Amino acid sequence: MQPLDLRNAPPRSCYAELDGLLLMPRTIDKLRGRLPGGDPGEALFGAVASCETEDDIAAWLGAHADASQYPAINETLRRIKPKHAEDPAWFRQAYAETLALHPELEIIMDIVDADDRRLFERYTETGTRS
């Protein structure tokens, strides 16, 4: 799998899915930023080095997770609000500028996506990464 430079473009949307599971493409992008030659930007994850493709990751997930639970996981992810964060005050501080611009946003995934758009205004979201 190729590394990514996340200083110039955001990871994929929180709503992007891999094999039916929300957040997986975004997580993969952040992990690819930690690979040698990549740059994680603000990512806090370790490296994904043993997989060649996202299909390999989906296959690994299929062997280690119960895919029948993905719809319930996705539904939960679509409802999580800043008050549910481990540290709600930190979350509101970290995303203060985006929240000030978009006070109507209530769901963490919407806030994170809006923050990516704000930080990477020149990036045109296509929903795909190489």
Secondary structure, DSSP 8 states (H G I E B T S, - for coil): ----BTTSS----TT-EETTEETHHHHHHHHHTTSTT-B-TT-------S-SSHHHHHHHHHHHS-GGGHHHHHHHHTT--GGGSSSHHHHHHHTHHHHHH-TT--SHHHHHHHHHHHHTTT----S---
